[in-house]
Amino acid sequence: MASQVSPPRGMRDFLPGDKAKRERVLGLIRSTYAAHGFDEIETPVVEDFGRLHSGLGGDNEKLAFNVMKRGLDAAALTDAATADDPDQLADLGLRFDLTVPLARFYATHRAALPQVFRAVQIAPVWRAERPQKGRYRQFVQCDIDIIGEAGILAEIELLTATLATLDTLGLAGCRIRINDRRILTGLLESFGFDPGEFASVLITVDKLDKVGTTGVIDELRAKEATAGAVDALERYFAQSPPAAAAPGEQAHPGDDELAVESTPLTADSVAAALPEGVAPDAVADLAAIGTALREAGVEGALVFDPFLVRGMGYYTGTIFEIEHPDFTFSLGGGGRYDGMIGRFLGEDVPACGFSIGFERIIDLIDDPAGESRESIVLVHDKNAGATRLLTLKAQLVARGARVRLERRTKNLAPLLDRAAASGFTSFALVGTETVDADQLDLRPLSTP
């Protein structure tokens, strides 16, 4: 019986055409980030187990793939089983995001980096997710981060670079929802929740786009959250009409979802959406961000959402997510995480980042134009001399062409279709008298 030949569940192979498209899109992302002043770095795919499980990664820590220690013996296995602690067997783990490795990278190389460091990381990460559409166990993240800038200039640069990248990729219809963790804390305080409840309440509020306002209130009551605070939150929800999908958009599952209006991001508009006196410093920061982007001509893509949560526990200030009308999940997000790097350095360093979910956008993007250089397939008979073929190939490569040798088949159509799908633009039949590249009769290949 044949053995299983599929890739591991939640992971994928990519055929040459798919891989070529991915690399072309990644090239556009890289070039746009570079144009905005970000420098690309690379970190190992594994980090120390203790670092990955130090409380910096939120719920993602539970999804980490751990790497067993080398040279384990029976006694070590028995000890772990007796203690019911399999983590004793691991000393490394595959990275589940790029932010924790970046924080470690900065702590390691701080002396060699500029005072304000603008980093790009584009690389695969791994999580033991339940695989489903748009969610995989191995996937690529495209991160930009600014470390060392305490002011809102960091948010402005990140938002500007991200919006420019979405525009370069031709992703029309995207908006960035924006909020601040200080506003979330201020809201919960104004409603009367106990600080000890905040984390649990925010986990429930984060489900707003899935279960609607009624579902959130019902779950909070089931959790026995402070009754008066839940009542106050319910009254707050009632002040806004149910959200209606715009033409061409999908309605979210919660038919009584709180509406998020696309209003200018100003101090007045943000304050008007909140109980009086909530987080005035955060309101002022969001207003300043809105003013800067509006003056740059890109503010219309921002939407204030007072209940945007972002599940990562390390966020300390501004948070944002990319939404698209064709999807009920975000296409990327990020925020300010001023406390993370201090866990490694012993002193706080301001930091803010934004990540594009590459696997979620790649299918939305038309394949950008391939490489401009000539791409030629030389179709030859099986008895063509290797020296002659390599000479022809070398002549074309020296002229800047991309060249592939293919043995002639009885039916040329499938061979030529595969070549076109791989990005080749022309082909030539190598005859018995062909000894020089100038003798080749180049014919165009049509893209399937």
Summary of the structure (lengths in Angstrom):
residues: 448
radius of gyration: 26.9
end to end distance: 35.7
largest distance: 91.1
contacts: 1332
relative contact order: 0.12
helix: 41%
strand: 18%
